[in-house]
Amino acid sequence: MRNETIKEIVYQLGADICGIANVDKFRNAPKGFHPQDIFSGSKSVIVFAKQFPKGTFLSQSYAPYTMARNQLIQEIDILALNLSLIIEKNGFLAVPIPSSEPYEYWDSKEKHGRGILSLKHSAQLAGVGIIGKNTLLVNEKYGNRLWLGGVITNADLESDLPAKKICPQKCTICIDSCPQKALNGITIDQKKCREICFTSTEGGGWMITCNLCRTKCPFAKI
């Protein structure tokens, strides 16, 4: 299959953006989190995303953002599944990557989880965007309003060109805005973040009650 064919399918399935990285670009991936640690025959990683509505970043309530996030998880996972099936109908193998939980790696002491493949780093390698100081992927068109998904395949595809670095070097808005001081410009302290990020409501269910690292970013509402 060709890159153009893959991307056409991805967009038809509802994605807003798509990029491709050959596994050769993952040489610095941590042990156990390389695409070939998941599927030994993998040759390429296809990364795609759908955007949050701009209004969810402007709402005074966290409920719309929480709903959008939960729905995007479902839609991106369904997209990954359908793309995998289409790739396999074309004679290749494909492995859909969960866009959120479950975590196979979980440090209970530090409340730190890792997906089986870092979709943010994969997206950066695939030219979809650059990881900002808030540890979110930042895209020139969509800012940080993207929820990512991915598929690993044994189809040998060409890598897309890297994205432009658009996170300003001297900007520290996300770092300064974090009430937990969980950001240092390189990584995030998940334990500190989780202490206030997810809360239960008396009426039942849960809600994301802090997303300042996303909403305060100058690229949040592009």
KOLZA-322222 format. One line per 10 residues: number of its first residue (from 1); their letters; for each residue x, y, z of N, C-alpha, C. Coordinates in steps of 0.2 Angstrom, whole numbers, plus 5000, padded with zeros to 4 digits. Layout:
N
NUM) A) X/Y/Z/X/Y/Z/X/Y/Z | ...
# end
This chain:
222
1) MRNETIKEIV) 5004/4994/5000/5000/5000/5000/5004/5006/5000 | 5002/5012/4997/5005/5018/4997/5003/5023/5002 | 5007/5027/5004/5006/5032/5009/4999/5036/5007 | 4999/5038/5001/4993/5042/4999/4986/5038/5000 | 4987/5031/4998/4981/5027/4999/4979/5026/5006 | 4984/5025/5011/4983/5025/5018/4979/5031/5021 | 4982/5037/5019/4979/5043/5021/4972/5044/5019 | 4971/5043/5013/4964/5044/5010/4959/5039/5014 | 4961/5033/5016/4957/5029/5020/4956/5032/5027 | 4961/5034/5030/4961/5037/5036/4956/5043/5037
11) YQLGADICGI) 4957/5048/5032/4952/5053/5031/4945/5051/5030 | 4944/5046/5026/4937/5044/5025/4934/5041/5031 | 4938/5038/5035/4936/5036/5042/4935/5041/5047 | 4936/5047/5045/4934/5053/5050/4940/5056/5053 | 4946/5055/5052/4952/5058/5055/4953/5065/5052 | 4955/5070/5056/4957/5077/5054/4964/5077/5052 | 4968/5073/5054/4975/5073/5052/4978/5066/5052 | 4984/5065/5048/4987/5059/5048/4994/5059/5046 | 4998/5055/5049/5005/5055/5048/5008/5048/5048 | 5014/5047/5045/5017/5040/5045/5024/5040/5047
21) ANVDKFRNAP) 5026/5036/5051/5033/5035/5052/5036/5028/5051 | 5041/5027/5048/5044/5020/5047/5047/5018/5054 | 5047/5012/5055/5050/5010/5062/5057/5012/5063 | 5061/5013/5057/5068/5015/5058/5069/5021/5062 | 5063/5025/5063/5064/5032/5066/5063/5031/5074 | 5061/5025/5076/5060/5023/5083/5066/5020/5087 | 5072/5022/5084/5078/5019/5087/5079/5021/5094 | 5076/5026/5096/5077/5029/5103/5072/5027/5108 | 5067/5023/5105/5061/5021/5109/5064/5017/5115 | 5061/5018/5121/5063/5014/5127/5061/5007/5126
31) KGFHPQDIFS) 5066/5003/5129/5065/4996/5129/5058/4993/5131 | 5055/4989/5127/5048/4987/5128/5043/4991/5125 | 5044/4997/5123/5039/5002/5120/5041/5003/5113 | 5045/4999/5109/5046/5000/5102/5041/4997/5098 | 5039/4999/5092/5034/4996/5089/5035/4988/5088 | 5041/4986/5087/5043/4979/5086/5042/4975/5092 | 5042/4979/5098/5041/4975/5104/5034/4973/5105 | 5029/4977/5101/5022/4975/5101/5020/4970/5095 | 5023/4971/5090/5022/4967/5084/5029/4966/5080 | 5032/4961/5081/5039/4960/5078/5040/4961/5071
41) GSKSVIVFAK) 5034/4960/5067/5035/4961/5060/5033/4968/5058 | 5032/4973/5062/5030/4979/5061/5036/4983/5057 | 5034/4987/5052/5038/4991/5048/5036/4999/5048 | 5030/5000/5050/5027/5007/5049/5022/5008/5055 | 5022/5014/5057/5017/5017/5062/5013/5022/5059 | 5006/5021/5058/5002/5026/5056/4998/5030/5062 | 4999/5036/5062/4996/5040/5067/4991/5045/5065 | 4986/5046/5068/4980/5050/5066/4977/5053/5072 | 4973/5058/5071/4970/5062/5076/4963/5065/5074 | 4959/5066/5079/4953/5070/5078/4953/5076/5083
51) QFPKGTFLSQ) 4950/5081/5082/4951/5087/5086/4945/5088/5091 | 4946/5091/5096/4941/5093/5101/4938/5099/5098 | 4931/5100/5099/4928/5107/5098/4931/5112/5101 | 4933/5118/5098/4936/5124/5101/4932/5126/5107 | 4925/5126/5107/4921/5128/5113/4922/5124/5119 | 4925/5118/5119/4926/5114/5125/4931/5117/5129 | 4936/5121/5126/4941/5124/5129/4939/5131/5132 | 4933/5134/5130/4931/5140/5132/4925/5140/5137 | 4923/5134/5138/4917/5132/5142/4919/5134/5150 | 4914/5136/5154/4915/5137/5161/4914/5131/5165
61) SYAPYTMARN) 4911/5126/5161/4910/5119/5164/4915/5114/5161 | 4917/5110/5166/4922/5104/5163/4918/5099/5160 | 4911/5099/5161/4907/5093/5158/4908/5092/5151 | 4908/5097/5147/4908/5096/5139/4915/5094/5137 | 4920/5096/5140/4927/5094/5139/4928/5086/5141 | 4925/5084/5146/4925/5077/5148/4922/5073/5144 | 4916/5075/5142/4912/5071/5137/4915/5071/5130 | 4918/5076/5128/4922/5076/5121/4928/5071/5122 | 4931/5072/5127/4937/5067/5128/4935/5060/5128 | 4930/5058/5131/4928/5051/5132/4925/5049/5125
71) QLIQEIDILA) 4921/5053/5121/4919/5051/5115/4924/5051/5110 | 4929/5055/5110/4935/5055/5105/4939/5048/5106 | 4940/5046/5113/4943/5040/5114/4939/5034/5110 | 4933/5034/5111/4929/5029/5107/4930/5029/5100 | 4929/5035/5097/4929/5036/5090/4936/5035/5087 | 4941/5037/5090/4948/5035/5088/4950/5028/5088 | 4947/5024/5093/4949/5017/5094/4945/5013/5089 | 4939/5015/5087/4935/5012/5082/4938/5014/5075 | 4941/5020/5074/4945/5021/5068/4951/5017/5067 | 4954/5016/5073/4960/5011/5072/4958/5004/5071
81) LNLSLIIEKN) 4953/5002/5074/4951/4995/5072/4949/4994/5065 | 4945/4999/5062/4942/4999/5055/4948/4999/5050 | 4953/5004/5052/4959/5005/5048/4963/4998/5047 | 4964/4995/5053/4967/4989/5053/4964/4983/5049 | 4957/4983/5049/4954/4978/5045/4955/4979/5038 | 4954/4986/5036/4955/4987/5029/4962/4986/5027 | 4967/4987/5031/4974/4986/5029/4975/4978/5028 | 4972/4974/5032/4973/4967/5032/4969/4964/5026 | 4963/4968/5024/4960/4966/5017/4964/4967/5011 | 4969/4971/5012/4974/4973/5007/4980/4968/5007
91) GFLAVPIPSS) 4980/4963/5011/4986/4958/5011/4991/4959/5016 | 4990/4964/5021/4996/4966/5026/4993/4964/5033 | 4997/4965/5038/4995/4964/5045/4995/4971/5048 | 4990/4971/5053/4990/4978/5056/4988/4977/5064 | 4990/4981/5068/4989/4981/5075/4986/4987/5078 | 4980/4988/5080/4977/4994/5082/4980/4996/5089 | 4982/5002/5090/4985/5004/5097/4979/5008/5101 | 4978/5006/5107/4973/5009/5111/4975/5016/5112 | 4970/5021/5111/4972/5028/5112/4972/5030/5119 | 4970/5026/5124/4970/5028/5131/4972/5021/5135
101) EPYEYWDSKE) 4968/5020/5140/4969/5014/5144/4967/5008/5140 | 4968/5002/5141/4972/5000/5148/4979/5001/5148 | 4982/5002/5154/4989/5002/5154/4992/4995/5156 | 4997/4993/5152/5000/4987/5154/5006/4989/5159 | 5009/4995/5158/5014/4997/5163/5010/5002/5168 | 5011/5001/5174/5008/5005/5179/5012/5005/5185 | 5015/5011/5187/5018/5012/5193/5014/5014/5199 | 5011/5010/5203/5006/5012/5208/5008/5017/5213 | 5015/5017/5215/5018/5022/5219/5018/5029/5216 | 5020/5029/5210/5020/5036/5207/5014/5037/5203
111) KHGRGILSLK) 5009/5033/5203/5003/5034/5199/5004/5036/5192 | 5009/5032/5189/5012/5033/5182/5010/5028/5178 | 5007/5029/5172/5005/5024/5167/5008/5026/5161 | 5009/5020/5157/5012/5021/5150/5008/5017/5145 | 5006/5020/5139/5003/5016/5134/5008/5011/5131 | 5006/5006/5128/5010/5001/5125/5015/5004/5120 | 5013/5010/5117/5017/5014/5112/5015/5021/5113 | 5020/5025/5114/5019/5032/5115/5016/5035/5109 | 5010/5037/5109/5007/5040/5103/5009/5047/5102 | 5011/5051/5107/5013/5058/5106/5020/5058/5103
121) HSAQLAGVGI) 5025/5053/5105/5031/5053/5102/5030/5050/5095 | 5026/5045/5094/5025/5042/5087/5022/5048/5082 | 5018/5052/5085/5015/5058/5081/5021/5063/5079 | 5025/5064/5084/5031/5068/5082/5035/5065/5077 | 5037/5059/5077/5041/5056/5072/5037/5056/5066 | 5031/5055/5066/5027/5055/5059/5025/5062/5057 | 5028/5067/5060/5027/5074/5057/5020/5077/5058 | 5016/5074/5063/5009/5077/5065/5010/5083/5069 | 5015/5084/5073/5016/5089/5077/5022/5089/5081 | 5023/5093/5086/5029/5093/5091/5026/5093/5098
131) IGKNTLLVNE) 5030/5089/5102/5028/5089/5109/5030/5095/5113 | 5025/5099/5116/5026/5105/5119/5028/5104/5126 | 5030/5110/5129/5032/5109/5136/5026/5107/5141 | 5020/5107/5139/5015/5104/5143/5014/5096/5141 | 5019/5094/5138/5019/5086/5136/5013/5084/5131 | 5010/5089/5128/5004/5088/5124/5007/5089/5117 | 5004/5086/5112/5006/5087/5105/5003/5093/5102 | 5007/5097/5099/5005/5104/5097/5006/5104/5089 | 5000/5105/5086/5000/5105/5078/4999/5112/5076 | 5002/5114/5070/5002/5120/5067/4995/5123/5066
141) KYGNRLWLGG) 4991/5118/5064/4984/5120/5062/4979/5119/5068 | 4980/5114/5072/4975/5112/5077/4977/5113/5084 | 4983/5116/5084/4986/5118/5091/4986/5111/5095 | 4984/5111/5101/4984/5105/5106/4978/5102/5106 | 4973/5103/5102/4966/5101/5102/4965/5094/5099 | 4970/5090/5099/4970/5083/5096/4970/5077/5101 | 4966/5072/5099/4966/5066/5102/4969/5061/5097 | 4974/5057/5099/4978/5053/5095/4976/5046/5095 | 4978/5043/5089/4977/5036/5089/4982/5033/5084 | 4983/5026/5084/4988/5024/5079/4987/5016/5077
151) VITNADLESD) 4990/5014/5072/4990/5008/5070/4997/5006/5068 | 5000/5000/5070/5006/4997/5068/5005/4992/5062 | 5009/4992/5057/5008/4988/5051/5014/4985/5048 | 5014/4979/5045/5020/4977/5042/5021/4979/5035 | 5016/4984/5033/5017/4987/5026/5023/4992/5027 | 5027/4992/5022/5033/4996/5022/5032/5003/5019 | 5031/5008/5023/5028/5015/5021/5034/5020/5022 | 5034/5025/5018/5039/5031/5019/5037/5035/5025 | 5042/5038/5028/5040/5043/5034/5039/5049/5031 | 5034/5053/5034/5033/5060/5033/5038/5064/5035
161) LPAKKICPQK) 5038/5070/5033/5043/5075/5035/5042/5078/5042 | 5047/5079/5046/5045/5082/5053/5041/5088/5053 | 5037/5090/5058/5033/5096/5059/5038/5101/5061 | 5035/5107/5060/5039/5113/5062/5039/5114/5070 | 5044/5117/5073/5044/5118/5080/5040/5124/5081 | 5034/5124/5084/5030/5130/5085/5030/5132/5092 | 5032/5128/5097/5031/5129/5104/5037/5135/5105 | 5035/5141/5107/5040/5146/5108/5045/5144/5114 | 5052/5145/5112/5057/5143/5117/5056/5146/5124 | 5054/5153/5124/5054/5156/5131/5047/5156/5134
171) CTICIDSCPQ) 5042/5153/5131/5036/5152/5134/5035/5147/5139 | 5033/5149/5145/5032/5145/5151/5025/5145/5154 | 5020/5147/5149/5013/5148/5152/5010/5142/5155 | 5011/5136/5151/5008/5130/5154/5011/5128/5161 | 5018/5129/5161/5022/5127/5167/5019/5131/5173 | 5019/5138/5172/5017/5143/5177/5009/5142/5179 | 5005/5139/5174/4998/5139/5176/4996/5132/5180 | 5001/5127/5180/4999/5121/5183/4999/5122/5191 | 4993/5121/5194/4992/5122/5201/4996/5117/5205 | 4998/5111/5202/5001/5106/5205/5009/5106/5204
181) KALNGITIDQ) 5011/5111/5200/5018/5111/5198/5021/5104/5196 | 5017/5101/5191/5018/5095/5189/5022/5095/5182 | 5023/5101/5179/5027/5101/5173/5033/5105/5174 | 5038/5102/5170/5045/5105/5171/5048/5107/5164 | 5043/5107/5159/5045/5108/5152/5048/5102/5148 | 5049/5097/5151/5051/5091/5148/5046/5085/5149 | 5044/5084/5155/5039/5079/5157/5034/5081/5162 | 5030/5076/5164/5024/5078/5169/5025/5073/5174 | 5024/5075/5180/5023/5071/5186/5016/5069/5187 | 5014/5063/5184/5008/5061/5184/5004/5060/5191
191) KKCREICFTS) 5008/5058/5196/5005/5058/5202/5002/5064/5205 | 5006/5070/5204/5004/5076/5206/4998/5078/5202 | 4998/5077/5195/4993/5079/5191/4986/5075/5193 | 4987/5069/5194/4981/5065/5195/4977/5067/5202 | 4981/5070/5206/4978/5072/5213/4972/5076/5212 | 4972/5080/5207/4966/5085/5206/4963/5085/5199 | 4966/5081/5194/4963/5081/5188/4957/5077/5187 | 4956/5071/5190/4950/5067/5190/4946/5067/5196 | 4940/5069/5196/4936/5069/5202/4929/5066/5201 | 4927/5063/5206/4920/5060/5206/4915/5065/5208
201) TEGGGWMITC) 4909/5064/5206/4903/5069/5207/4898/5065/5212 | 4895/5069/5216/4890/5066/5221/4884/5063/5217 | 4883/5065/5211/4878/5062/5207/4880/5056/5203 | 4886/5054/5204/4888/5048/5201/4893/5050/5195 | 4897/5046/5193/4902/5047/5188/4908/5051/5190 | 4912/5053/5185/4918/5056/5186/4919/5062/5181 | 4923/5066/5182/4924/5072/5178/4932/5074/5178 | 4934/5077/5172/4941/5080/5172/4940/5087/5174 | 4943/5089/5180/4942/5095/5183/4948/5100/5183 | 4953/5098/5179/4958/5102/5178/4961/5101/5171
211) NLCRTKCPFA) 4962/5106/5166/4965/5105/5160/4969/5111/5158 | 4971/5115/5163/4974/5121/5162/4981/5120/5157 | 4984/5115/5158/4990/5114/5153/4988/5114/5146 | 4982/5112/5145/4979/5112/5138/4976/5119/5136 | 4972/5122/5141/4968/5127/5139/4972/5134/5140 | 4977/5134/5144/4981/5140/5144/4986/5141/5139 | 4987/5136/5136/4992/5136/5130/4990/5140/5125 | 4994/5145/5122/4993/5149/5117/4990/5146/5110 | 4991/5139/5110/4989/5135/5104/4983/5131/5105 | 4980/5132/5111/4974/5129/5113/4968/5130/5108
221) KI) 4967/5136/5106/4961/5138/5103/4962/5140/5095 | 4968/5138/5093/4969/5140/5086/4964/5138/5081
# end
